[in-house]
Amino acid sequence: IKEKVSWLYELARNKTIITSNGKVLGSFKMNFITLTLPALQAHTTAELSSVCLNQFLTECKAKFGLANYVWRLEFQANGNAHYHIATDTYIDYTACKLIWNRCLSKLGYILAYQNKFLGMSFSEYCRLYSENGKIPFNVLRERFGRGCATRWDSPNTVDVRAVGNAKNIAFYISKYITKKSDEKLNPIVAKREPSETNLRLWFCSKSLSALSAIEI
């Protein structure tokens, strides 16, 4: 993975990007995307990758010209799978979220998220998400209002970070994307995943896979 991310960074060309909100990124090289679930995972990770991740990558290839990328699967403390993707293609946060949420809706995760919040009062929301007073009241009110305005059909399931031409950035990305867990296999994951499943934990585009025999 480190080798592929390093190649990805070395071969990426600096681009000037204008984001959807008008911000200018003068030296864009890579996007670092994290895809998460808005509800408790109810399917095997193999099915999640096959139905949702593959569709996400297919749509990004068609819409944004995604060609060079590395993705890595990890599991959160609650057992949910999430994916890290490094690519030299710029994908805007809003567009990324729309595509990923549409992919998740095929397996019912957006509906599950809606069902959780549609009948929830603001006081109930505060009790659940204030983190014992750590999150300011006005932030909670803004989040709750935004959720109500969209009928909770647009959960924040992605994180998109643009990376410029910074020293050693490839090293830090590859270190993060390949970090090891100090814990044993999460029992939630072990119970959900069939023991005979040959689960793909990471993958890269054919363009990067073909570079194995090349050296600098």
Buried (B, 14 or more C-beta within 10 A) or exposed (E): BBEBBBBBBEEBEEEEBEBEEEEEBEEBBBBBBBBBBBBEBEBBBBEBBEBBBEBBBEBBBEEBEBBBBBBBBBBBEEBBBBBBBBBBBBBBBBBBBBBBBBBBBEBEBBBBBBEBBEEBEEEEBBEEEBEEEEEEEEEBEEBBEEBBEEEBBBBEBBBBEBBEEEEEBBEBBBEEBBEEEEEEEBEBBEEBBEEEEEEEEBBBBEBBEEBEEEEE
